[in-house]
Amino acid sequence: MTKRLSSRTTVGFFSLTLVLPVLAGCSNGNGQSHAQSTSMPTVDQPTPTDIPQVRSDEIPQFPIESYMHKYSDEAQVILASKILIHQCMQRFGFDYAGPNVTATALASQDSDINRERRYGIISPRVAETHGYRLVEETRGAGTSAPPHKPMSDAENKIFIGDGDPSSGVKKGARYDGRPIPEGGCSGEASRTLGRKESSRTAEQINNISFARSQENGLVKKVFASWAACMRDSGYNFKSPMDPLAISPKGELSSSEITMAKTDVACKRKVNLVGTWFTVESGIQKQLIAKKEEVLAQDKKDFDSLLKEATRVGANGAS
């Protein structure tokens, strides 16, 4: 069975990506989504003969990363959207707080490619000190932003305007004599930042390459070799993603650490990361070549959005 990408290294960054479409203008004022999917062409399964040994604590850079957004960039767009929405809501007498955009998020160089845990844990250091846990969990860090005060019905109408038919706000509606912007304050923020539709092709390639790579004969073979190595130590798994599904609870135990260290050692013994990375990179290169034009346009549009967001953040951050 095809496994999904493992979770991000921090819950906070996952939250930022969840709110990004809302704050940056996911809807265009007619209730339509800006994120349009694009079909992915079929590609040949790579059959590389020269597979490098990868024994580092992080997977090498993938081809698709040149077109993906860093969490810091997403956070910058959210911060700018938050500032603009706050300014807009103030005109109607509301004090919009928005999500907490931390300095950590604004400095993060990570992305949805998730090289640290894309193929499960691969670092002996992480296995020794954190087992299968996210680093933040074993450090006792908070896993979510402070709770937000729910918006009142009136605030929500100003926030979303006619961008959501369920709000009951009609185009051209007014509040206390002031016209509600098209798409509400969130729509106004989106237009100010110059946000354009994205095909999300890079994100699709990131996910599709991960799935299709697991159908490759070489990857299946190295999975089997890893599983055999794990069985030698008493662990019964078919895929290197299976241990992540255990979701250990309670205090970090010596047995979890032992299994994690064995997992990493078996991956290195059979060169699982080197094989899987080489195959998946080959799939990505084929998809990029077939979608190069749309990828370039998405990148150009986001770079423009980020430039404006950075300007707004510099001028409007308190």
C-alpha positions in Angstrom: 0.0 0.0 0.0 1.3 3.5 -0.8 2.3 5.4 2.2 1.7 9.1 2.7 4.4 11.6 3.5 5.4 11.7 7.1 4.3 14.6 9.3 6.3 17.8 9.5 9.0 18.4 12.0 6.9 20.9 13.9 3.2 21.2 14.4 3.5 25.0 14.4 4.5 25.1 10.8 1.7 22.7 9.8 -0.7 25.2 11.4 0.7 28.0 9.4 0.1 26.3 6.1 -3.4 25.5 7.1 -4.2 29.2 7.7 -2.3 30.5 4.7 -5.0 30.0 2.1 -7.6 31.8 4.3 -5.4 34.7 5.3 -3.8 35.2 1.9 -7.0 35.0 0.0 -7.9 31.5 -0.9 -11.2 32.6 -2.3 -11.7 35.2 -5.0 -14.9 36.8 -3.9 -17.1 34.4 -5.8 -16.5 31.5 -3.5 -14.1 29.8 -6.0 -10.8 28.4 -4.9 -7.5 29.9 -6.2 -5.7 26.6 -5.9 -6.4 24.8 -9.2 -5.2 21.3 -9.6 -3.5 20.1 -12.7 -3.3 16.6 -14.0 0.1 14.8 -13.8 1.4 13.0 -16.8 2.7 9.4 -16.6 6.4 8.9 -16.4 8.8 6.0 -16.8 10.0 4.3 -13.7 13.7 5.1 -13.3 16.2 2.2 -13.4 19.4 3.8 -12.2 22.6 1.8 -12.1 24.8 4.3 -10.3 23.2 4.8 -6.9 25.2 6.9 -4.4 25.6 5.9 -0.8 23.7 8.3 1.5 24.6 8.2 5.1 24.0 11.8 6.2 21.4 12.8 8.8 19.3 14.5 6.1 18.3 13.5 2.6 20.0 15.5 -0.2 18.1 18.3 -1.9 15.4 17.1 -4.3 14.9 18.6 -7.8 11.4 19.9 -7.0 12.6 22.0 -4.0 13.6 24.8 -6.4 9.9 25.4 -6.9 8.6 24.9 -3.4 8.0 27.4 -0.7 10.0 27.5 2.5 8.0 27.8 5.7 9.6 31.1 6.4 8.2 32.5 3.1 4.7 31.1 3.9 5.0 32.7 7.4 5.9 36.1 5.8 2.8 36.0 3.6 0.7 35.1 6.6 2.2 38.0 8.7 1.5 40.5 5.9 -2.0 39.2 5.4 -2.6 39.5 9.2 -1.4 43.1 9.2 -3.6 44.1 6.2 -6.6 42.3 7.6 -6.1 44.0 11.0 -6.0 47.4 9.3 -9.1 46.7 7.3 -11.1 45.3 10.3 -10.1 48.4 12.3 -12.0 50.6 9.8 -15.2 48.7 10.9 -14.4 49.0 14.6 -13.0 45.5 15.1 -9.7 44.4 16.6 -8.5 41.5 14.6 -5.6 39.6 16.2 -5.0 36.7 13.8 -2.6 33.8 14.2 0.6 34.0 16.1 3.5 34.2 13.6 6.6 33.3 15.5 10.2 34.3 14.9 11.0 30.6 14.6 8.5 30.2 11.7 9.9 33.3 10.0 13.4 31.9 10.2 12.6 28.3 9.1 14.3 27.0 6.0 12.2 23.8 6.0 9.5 23.0 3.5 6.9 20.4 2.8 9.6 18.2 1.2 10.5 17.3 4.8 13.9 15.9 4.1 14.6 15.1 7.8 11.7 12.6 8.0 10.5 12.0 4.5 11.7 8.4 4.6 11.2 8.0 8.3 14.0 8.7 10.8 17.5 8.4 9.2 19.7 10.1 11.9 21.5 8.0 14.5 21.6 11.1 16.7 17.8 11.6 16.5 17.2 7.9 17.1 19.4 8.0 20.2 17.8 11.1 21.8 14.3 11.2 20.5 13.3 7.8 19.2 10.5 8.2 16.8 9.2 11.4 18.4 9.4 14.8 16.9 12.2 16.8 18.5 9.7 19.4 19.9 7.8 16.6 21.7 10.7 15.4 23.7 11.8 18.9 24.5 8.3 19.6 25.9 7.7 22.5 23.5 4.1 23.7 22.9 2.4 22.0 20.0 0.0 24.8 19.0 -0.4 28.5 18.9 -2.3 30.3 21.7 -6.1 29.8 21.1 -7.8 32.6 19.3 -10.9 34.3 20.5 -13.7 33.2 18.1 -15.0 36.0 15.8 -18.5 37.3 16.3 -21.0 37.0 13.5 -20.5 40.6 12.6 -16.7 40.2 12.6 -16.9 37.2 10.4 -19.1 39.0 7.9 -16.5 41.8 7.6 -13.7 39.2 7.5 -15.1 37.1 4.6 -17.7 39.4 3.1 -19.3 38.0 0.0 -16.4 35.5 -0.4 -18.6 32.9 1.3 -22.3 32.6 0.3 -23.1 31.3 3.8 -22.1 34.6 5.3 -25.2 36.2 3.9 -23.3 39.2 2.7 -24.2 40.5 -0.7 -21.9 42.2 -3.1 -21.9 46.0 -2.4 -23.2 45.5 1.2 -22.3 48.0 3.8 -21.7 48.0 7.6 -22.2 51.1 9.7 -22.3 53.0 6.5 -19.0 51.7 5.2 -18.8 49.4 2.1 -17.6 45.9 2.9 -14.7 45.0 0.5 -15.3 42.3 -2.1 -14.4 39.1 -0.4 -14.3 40.9 2.9 -11.1 42.1 4.6 -9.4 38.8 3.7 -10.2 39.5 0.0 -8.9 43.0 0.3 -5.6 41.8 1.8 -5.3 39.2 -1.0 -5.7 41.9 -3.7 -3.3 44.3 -2.0 -0.6 41.6 -1.9 -1.3 40.7 -5.5 -2.0 37.1 -4.9 -2.7 35.1 -8.0 -4.0 31.6 -8.7 -1.6 28.8 -8.2 -1.7 25.5 -9.9 0.0 23.9 -6.9 2.0 21.8 -9.4 5.1 21.7 -7.2 3.1 20.4 -4.3 1.5 17.7 -6.5 4.9 16.6 -7.9 6.2 16.4 -4.3 3.4 14.1 -3.3 3.1 12.1 -6.5 6.8 11.4 -6.7 6.8 10.1 -3.2 3.9 7.7 -4.0 5.1 6.6 -7.4 8.6 5.9 -6.2 7.3 3.2 -3.8 6.0 1.4 -6.9 9.5 1.1 -8.3 11.2 -2.3 -8.4 14.5 -1.1 -6.9 12.7 0.7 -4.1 10.6 -2.4 -3.4 13.7 -4.5 -3.3 15.5 -2.2 -0.9 12.3 -2.1 1.3 12.5 -5.9 1.4 16.2 -5.8 2.4 15.5 -3.3 5.1 12.5 -5.4 6.4 14.8 -8.5 6.5 17.4 -6.6 8.5 14.7 -5.5 11.0 13.4 -9.0 11.3 16.9 -10.1 12.3 16.5 -7.9 15.4 12.9 -9.1 16.1 10.9 -6.3 14.4 8.3 -7.2 11.8 7.7 -4.3 9.3 7.1 -4.2 5.6 7.8 -0.6 4.9 10.2 1.9 6.5 7.2 4.2 7.0 5.4 1.6 9.2 7.3 2.4 12.5 6.1 6.0 12.2 2.5 4.8 12.4 3.0 3.3 15.9 2.6 6.8 17.5 4.3 6.0 20.8 2.7 7.5 23.9 4.1 8.3 27.3 7.7 8.8 28.2 10.4 8.0 25.7 11.5 4.4 26.5 14.7 2.5 26.0 12.9 -0.1 23.9 11.7 2.7 21.5 15.2 4.1 21.3 16.6 0.6 20.6 14.1 0.1 17.7 14.8 3.5 16.3 18.5 2.9 16.3 18.1 -0.5 14.6 15.8 1.1 12.0 18.4 3.7 11.1 21.2 1.2 11.1 19.3 -1.1 8.7 18.5 1.8 6.4 22.2 2.6 6.2 23.2 -1.1 5.8 21.0 -1.5 2.7 21.5 2.1 1.4 17.7 2.6 1.6 18.0 6.4 1.5 20.4 6.5 -1.4 18.3 4.1 -3.5 14.9 5.7 -2.7 16.2 9.3 -3.2 17.8 8.4 -6.6 14.6 6.8 -7.8 12.3 9.6 -6.5 14.6 12.3 -7.9 14.4 10.6 -11.3 10.6 10.7 -11.2 10.6 14.4 -10.2 13.0 15.3 -13.0 10.6 13.8 -15.6 7.6 15.5 -14.1 9.4 18.9 -13.9 10.4 18.6 -17.5 6.8 18.1 -18.5 5.5 20.8 -16.3 8.3 23.3 -16.5 6.3 26.2 -17.9 3.6 26.1 -15.2 6.1 25.6 -12.5 8.1 28.7 -13.6 4.9 30.8 -13.7 3.8 29.7 -10.2 7.3 30.5 -8.9 7.3 33.9 -10.5 3.9 34.7 -9.0 4.9 33.5 -5.5 8.1 35.5 -5.7 6.1 38.6 -6.5 3.7 37.9 -3.7 6.5 37.3 -1.2 8.2 40.6 -2.3 5.1 42.6 -1.5 4.5 40.6 1.7 8.0 41.4 2.9 7.4 45.1 2.2 4.1 45.1 4.1 5.7 43.2 7.0 8.5 45.7 7.2 6.2 48.7 7.1 3.3 47.4 9.2 4.8 45.1 11.8 4.6 46.6 15.3 
